[in-house]
């Protein structure tokens, strides 16, 4: 289930005897933790009834023994167990632990158990590890997933948090904030609180001033400048990126996506940002208004043949950056000069 599903269940008064929390998103997990404490523990039991344990320090057997024991100090209990992945046996075995099966067969009244696995994500090499955790704790039916939010979800969350803080944030500032924080919900929350101390109406200048990695010399700014075919701005941003040791292949990856989207928009004869947003959203591609405007800007600056050539230049530049002992500045300057050439 999603964090929103859990919050809805708790609001309806439904508390399961055990939960398995999977995924790295700490912000939404903490939101659910607070709601679960409020619903599972009466106020008089919150001090004595709430216990935090770490499976890197204690065994799962000891945790389950504790969960089955009566407490002299609290009638209801919530055991929050971190490092759940640490209890898995070596090798490929994923047979559920007998103690957990017994616990769930006849759950002690008033006891709620939360097993938290936050070390693994839902894609890449970690996906298989997470699935092994899921199989090991299969007796726990209430599984809540906490993946890092995507750009659209992060944008919606940032708008909600800003509203709660009583502030507004400009659309371009919001885009830069999401880019600078990598859509990380915890970082978004922290940076918005810092911005609120400075202003109630955040602009892109405020974000650049306060948020780490959100200066105009970011990879995002380089992509935007190249998308506008602005040679001077692109070279200025490149100078700072090279000086700061930024990972330039990442900029090229962003730019390749920008040109592919712009070429698709051009071929589909999409005339404005609204049409671009609707077209890609229907195909299941995350697309918000500001992103669609950037794509429109790139599509307007380049003809289809030029965009196809640009994608080839990006590939060549990326290959050049990965060669043995490359001169990053020369490779990127040549790329920018060719990409922004008129005609």
Legacy VTK file of the C-alpha trace (Angstrom):
# vtk DataFile Version 3.0
C-alpha trace
ASCII
DATASET POLYDATA
POINTS 343 float
0.000 0.000 0.000
1.029 3.633 -0.341
1.630 6.004 2.595
-1.655 7.682 1.684
-3.458 4.323 1.965
-2.032 3.802 5.437
-2.995 7.289 6.576
-6.554 6.703 5.328
-6.783 3.410 7.217
-5.483 4.995 10.404
-7.949 7.844 10.041
-10.707 5.214 9.851
-9.405 3.633 13.060
-7.885 0.516 11.428
-4.575 -0.556 12.980
-2.897 -3.803 11.903
-0.921 -5.941 14.386
2.209 -5.647 12.206
3.520 -3.490 9.379
6.440 -3.827 6.989
7.790 -0.443 5.874
9.868 -0.691 2.687
11.871 2.004 0.915
14.139 4.994 1.531
11.784 8.000 1.693
12.285 9.204 5.270
9.896 12.170 5.087
6.708 10.233 4.316
7.786 7.399 6.593
8.091 9.865 9.483
4.661 11.271 8.616
3.204 7.756 8.876
5.146 7.034 12.073
3.608 10.062 13.813
0.114 9.097 12.641
0.599 5.501 13.775
1.802 6.573 17.231
-1.202 8.856 17.578
-3.666 6.136 16.556
-2.086 3.036 18.121
-1.065 4.517 21.465
-3.369 6.405 23.822
-1.703 9.535 25.153
-1.139 7.994 28.588
0.849 5.100 27.018
3.054 7.052 24.602
6.007 7.457 26.933
6.187 3.888 28.222
4.495 2.063 25.360
6.689 3.246 22.492
9.896 1.227 21.989
12.538 1.620 19.272
14.796 -1.324 18.458
17.488 -1.935 15.837
18.069 -5.383 14.334
21.723 -4.460 13.862
21.936 -4.516 17.671
19.331 -7.063 18.820
18.003 -10.272 17.281
14.574 -10.624 15.708
13.883 -13.464 18.156
14.453 -11.107 21.084
12.228 -8.479 19.473
9.376 -10.954 19.014
9.795 -12.250 22.556
9.531 -8.648 23.752
6.428 -8.091 21.609
4.724 -11.120 23.171
5.558 -10.063 26.742
3.126 -8.195 28.937
4.156 -4.723 30.036
3.764 -3.543 33.622
3.748 0.105 32.546
1.563 0.363 29.408
-1.626 -1.359 28.302
-0.849 -0.712 24.628
2.539 -0.910 22.950
4.168 0.056 19.652
7.494 -1.571 18.789
9.349 0.239 16.011
12.100 -2.007 14.621
14.687 -0.550 12.226
17.273 -2.442 10.181
14.778 -5.192 9.304
17.000 -6.285 6.415
19.695 -7.192 8.954
17.726 -10.229 10.160
17.768 -12.045 6.814
19.773 -15.298 6.817
22.828 -15.693 4.640
22.461 -17.242 1.214
19.264 -17.410 -0.800
16.968 -18.665 1.973
13.850 -16.539 2.542
11.807 -18.856 4.767
9.818 -16.612 7.145
10.960 -16.763 10.793
8.845 -19.076 12.946
8.581 -16.488 15.710
6.970 -13.982 13.356
4.507 -16.618 12.094
3.510 -17.428 15.691
3.218 -13.749 16.593
0.836 -13.055 13.710
-1.172 -16.259 14.212
-2.315 -14.965 17.585
-1.277 -11.290 17.943
-1.066 -10.070 21.538
-3.846 -7.547 22.210
-2.729 -3.940 22.254
0.627 -4.605 20.544
1.645 -3.150 17.155
4.904 -4.155 15.478
6.575 -2.119 12.713
9.494 -3.630 10.778
11.388 -0.979 8.811
13.671 -1.687 5.844
14.995 1.632 4.500
18.342 0.517 3.080
17.107 -0.580 -0.368
15.271 1.195 -3.183
12.751 -0.180 -5.680
14.889 -0.205 -8.829
18.337 -1.104 -10.095
20.472 -3.651 -8.297
18.615 -3.082 -5.023
15.254 -4.255 -6.342
16.169 -7.953 -5.947
17.399 -7.320 -2.395
14.161 -5.579 -1.502
12.112 -8.453 -2.935
14.081 -10.867 -0.760
13.188 -8.768 2.296
9.554 -8.812 1.223
9.551 -12.629 0.921
11.238 -13.097 4.296
8.574 -10.999 6.006
5.720 -12.368 3.862
3.529 -13.183 6.917
3.185 -9.423 7.445
0.305 -8.484 5.175
0.306 -4.723 5.802
3.219 -3.627 3.585
3.756 0.116 3.050
6.114 1.279 0.292
8.170 4.464 0.580
10.003 5.084 -2.717
11.665 8.423 -3.369
9.061 10.676 -5.001
9.298 11.408 -8.717
9.448 15.009 -10.013
5.672 15.408 -10.321
5.027 13.971 -6.873
7.830 16.091 -5.408
6.330 19.173 -7.014
2.900 18.451 -5.556
4.438 17.807 -2.138
6.464 21.033 -2.264
3.342 23.033 -3.110
1.475 21.429 -0.215
4.322 22.097 2.230
4.660 25.694 1.053
0.942 26.233 1.625
1.236 24.770 5.130
4.100 27.181 5.820
2.001 30.116 4.620
4.259 30.941 1.682
4.163 31.026 -2.096
6.932 29.920 -4.442
7.298 30.931 -8.074
7.012 28.191 -10.687
10.604 28.537 -11.932
11.861 28.643 -8.346
9.930 25.466 -7.592
11.469 23.716 -10.600
14.965 24.716 -9.491
14.265 23.635 -5.909
13.103 20.172 -7.036
16.132 19.843 -9.307
18.562 20.980 -6.592
17.164 18.596 -3.984
16.908 15.633 -6.353
13.168 15.353 -5.537
14.163 14.236 -2.028
11.152 14.906 0.208
13.196 15.465 3.379
15.504 17.955 1.675
12.505 19.687 0.098
10.907 20.128 3.500
14.122 21.430 5.083
14.871 23.896 2.290
11.300 25.232 2.264
11.505 25.879 6.005
14.774 27.774 5.461
13.194 29.800 2.661
10.234 30.638 4.892
12.600 32.313 7.366
13.680 34.644 4.576
10.444 35.342 2.718
6.796 34.402 2.306
7.045 34.763 -1.497
10.042 32.767 -2.722
11.568 33.574 -6.113
14.299 31.849 -8.085
16.791 34.329 -6.617
15.865 33.225 -3.081
16.357 29.572 -4.019
19.730 30.319 -5.608
20.778 32.229 -2.508
19.839 29.669 0.130
19.604 26.191 -1.372
22.845 24.212 -1.919
23.498 23.311 -5.577
20.797 25.698 -6.772
22.949 28.445 -8.297
22.568 29.336 -11.972
25.763 27.354 -12.544
23.965 24.037 -11.999
23.614 21.304 -14.599
19.956 22.315 -14.885
20.983 25.832 -15.949
23.381 24.466 -18.565
20.615 22.331 -20.063
18.273 25.339 -20.107
20.863 27.624 -21.726
21.689 25.077 -24.429
17.999 24.478 -24.997
17.666 28.230 -25.666
20.686 28.039 -27.984
22.338 30.689 -25.820
26.071 30.233 -26.488
27.318 32.958 -24.111
25.261 31.746 -21.121
26.166 28.104 -21.851
29.907 28.843 -21.825
29.596 30.881 -18.620
27.777 28.043 -16.858
30.247 25.503 -18.228
33.135 27.488 -16.749
31.724 27.158 -13.247
30.676 23.531 -13.697
34.172 22.500 -14.781
35.758 24.536 -11.997
33.501 22.902 -9.401
34.152 19.404 -10.745
30.540 18.649 -11.701
29.821 15.318 -13.432
29.323 16.522 -16.996
28.007 13.240 -18.498
24.942 13.795 -16.293
24.308 17.154 -17.974
24.516 15.464 -21.357
22.022 12.802 -20.245
19.539 15.521 -19.240
20.135 17.329 -22.524
19.602 14.167 -24.588
16.198 13.722 -22.934
15.362 17.371 -23.626
16.106 17.051 -27.342
14.282 13.738 -27.716
11.166 15.240 -26.161
11.497 18.407 -28.270
11.893 16.371 -31.472
8.841 14.261 -30.604
6.850 17.449 -29.926
7.936 18.937 -33.242
7.032 15.812 -35.199
3.631 15.653 -33.461
3.049 19.326 -34.428
2.461 20.374 -30.808
2.230 24.155 -30.957
2.335 25.197 -27.290
3.281 24.070 -23.785
-0.278 23.025 -22.944
-0.399 20.675 -25.943
3.044 19.268 -25.069
2.022 18.634 -21.467
-1.204 16.912 -22.498
0.499 14.805 -25.191
3.198 13.368 -22.934
0.917 12.990 -19.911
-1.424 10.787 -21.961
1.566 8.564 -22.757
2.359 8.194 -19.047
5.422 10.471 -19.170
5.650 12.779 -16.096
5.272 16.306 -17.446
4.540 19.522 -15.595
3.888 22.968 -17.062
7.364 24.470 -16.632
8.986 21.347 -18.112
6.646 21.540 -21.111
7.599 25.200 -21.580
11.293 24.247 -21.625
10.619 21.611 -24.274
8.640 24.118 -26.341
11.548 26.558 -26.075
13.982 23.950 -27.392
11.598 22.874 -30.161
11.273 26.504 -31.265
15.038 27.111 -31.289
15.965 24.065 -33.416
14.657 22.472 -36.590
14.080 18.665 -36.580
17.266 18.009 -38.568
19.226 20.165 -36.158
17.793 18.283 -33.175
18.765 14.932 -34.686
22.250 16.304 -35.264
22.303 17.614 -31.698
21.530 14.149 -30.308
24.483 12.787 -32.284
26.703 15.583 -30.920
25.606 14.725 -27.390
26.581 11.092 -27.949
29.975 12.118 -29.348
30.626 14.523 -26.470
29.639 11.925 -23.899
32.008 9.422 -25.525
34.763 12.046 -25.518
34.282 12.740 -21.795
34.633 9.036 -21.033
37.837 8.567 -23.056
41.133 8.019 -21.256
42.482 11.309 -19.832
39.985 13.609 -21.607
40.174 17.404 -21.394
36.634 18.020 -20.195
36.660 21.732 -20.938
37.770 21.294 -24.567
35.267 18.488 -25.183
32.383 20.511 -23.769
33.384 23.790 -25.402
33.540 22.092 -28.799
30.144 20.552 -28.143
28.589 23.911 -27.151
30.085 25.744 -30.141
28.759 23.121 -32.559
25.346 22.908 -30.917
24.781 26.659 -30.797
26.112 27.372 -34.289
23.605 29.274 -36.411
22.229 27.748 -39.553
LINES 1 344
343 0 1 2 3 4 5 6 7 8 9 10 11 12 13 14 15 16 17 18 19 20 21 22 23 24 25 26 27 28 29 30 31 32 33 34 35 36 37 38 39 40 41 42 43 44 45 46 47 48 49 50 51 52 53 54 55 56 57 58 59 60 61 62 63 64 65 66 67 68 69 70 71 72 73 74 75 76 77 78 79 80 81 82 83 84 85 86 87 88 89 90 91 92 93 94 95 96 97 98 99 100 101 102 103 104 105 106 107 108 109 110 111 112 113 114 115 116 117 118 119 120 121 122 123 124 125 126 127 128 129 130 131 132 133 134 135 136 137 138 139 140 141 142 143 144 145 146 147 148 149 150 151 152 153 154 155 156 157 158 159 160 161 162 163 164 165 166 167 168 169 170 171 172 173 174 175 176 177 178 179 180 181 182 183 184 185 186 187 188 189 190 191 192 193 194 195 196 197 198 199 200 201 202 203 204 205 206 207 208 209 210 211 212 213 214 215 216 217 218 219 220 221 222 223 224 225 226 227 228 229 230 231 232 233 234 235 236 237 238 239 240 241 242 243 244 245 246 247 248 249 250 251 252 253 254 255 256 257 258 259 260 261 262 263 264 265 266 267 268 269 270 271 272 273 274 275 276 277 278 279 280 281 282 283 284 285 286 287 288 289 290 291 292 293 294 295 296 297 298 299 300 301 302 303 304 305 306 307 308 309 310 311 312 313 314 315 316 317 318 319 320 321 322 323 324 325 326 327 328 329 330 331 332 333 334 335 336 337 338 339 340 341 342
